[in-house]
Amino acid sequence: MSLPWDTGVLWRTDVVSADAEFLAIDVPFMRDRVLRAYTGNVEDLLIEHYIKAATAFGERLRGEHITPKVMTLTIDGFPSGAIEIAEGPVRSVSSVAYVDANGDAQEYGGSPPSWVFQAGGRHRRARLSLGYGESWPTAQSVGDAVVVTFAVGYETAEDVPADIKQAIAVTAGEFYKNPDLSNADGQQANVLTMEHFWPRRWSNAL
């Protein structure tokens, strides 16, 4: 039985930046086709807020990034084999930086890179595997010695799957019509059975 990739090393992931303007579904569609609001564009900012809130809500429940983000995986040293990224979906890896034995900042790569990016999925994390005959360089024994920078989420709204868009629309619609997610009489909590709309996908993400 093989050992986990991070045996002997500590790591964390951090969000570097996120596209604050990203909308998985646009406001006019939500306003006119889903909500069928009669207030014109008066409530557009509120509807936009609900779309973003529903997206963030879904990310946490699903364990999957929807909004495009740049993230880092920081490790206190190179592992013995492949590096796994416990976030998803990972679109690409842009760099692998490290502090070398002399304490200098370096980037491990080359053209083509010495590592191979393998996209993840429902049952496997994204991975950085070493090329044939390659080995990780020697990093200094300090905290945060290795930093992998990568992109997650969907690059454009058109890339977001239809089921996720529907889940965002339904959730945002409930935020708009029933802000407390209960029925009109307040007798039934949680009108939406959220697990049907947001099945958890990435077990270790977020």
C-alpha positions, 0 to 999 in steps of 0.5 A: 500500500502506497503512503499518502503524498504528503507523508513527512511534509506539512502544507496549506492552500490559500486564495491569492485572488478571485474574480470579484466580477464573475457571475455564473449566470447574468443578472438579466437572465436571473431577473427576467427569466427566473425571477420574472421580476416586475421592478425593471432593473431597480433591483439589479444590484440586489440580484447580483448580490444574491447570485454571488452569495448563492455561488459562494454558498454552493462552493462551500456545500459542494466543496468545489470552486466555481468562481475563477481564483488563483491559489497557492499550495505552500509546503514545507519541503518537496515530497518524495513523489508527486504533489497533490492539490486538494482543491478543485477543479484545478485548471492549470499550474503556473509555477513551482517556486522554492527556497534552495539550500543557499536560501535563494528563491528559485523556480523549478520548471524549464521549458518544457517543465520538468513536472507534468500536470495531471487534472483531477476529478471526482475520485482523484486530486490534481497532481504534479508528477515528475517527468521521466528521470527527473527529481525534485530539487533540494529545498532549504529546511524552512517553513513554506519552502515550496509554493505551487501557484495554480488556477481553480474554478471555471474560467468563463460563465459558459464553462460552468455546467448547466446543473451548477447554473441551475443550482445557483439560479434556484438558490438565488431565487430563494434568497430573493423570494424567501430570504429566510429560506422558510415558507410564507407562514414561517412554519417550515424551515429550509424550503430547499433540500440543498443536498440535491442541488449541491452534492459534495464533490471535492472531499478535501477542498475549501 
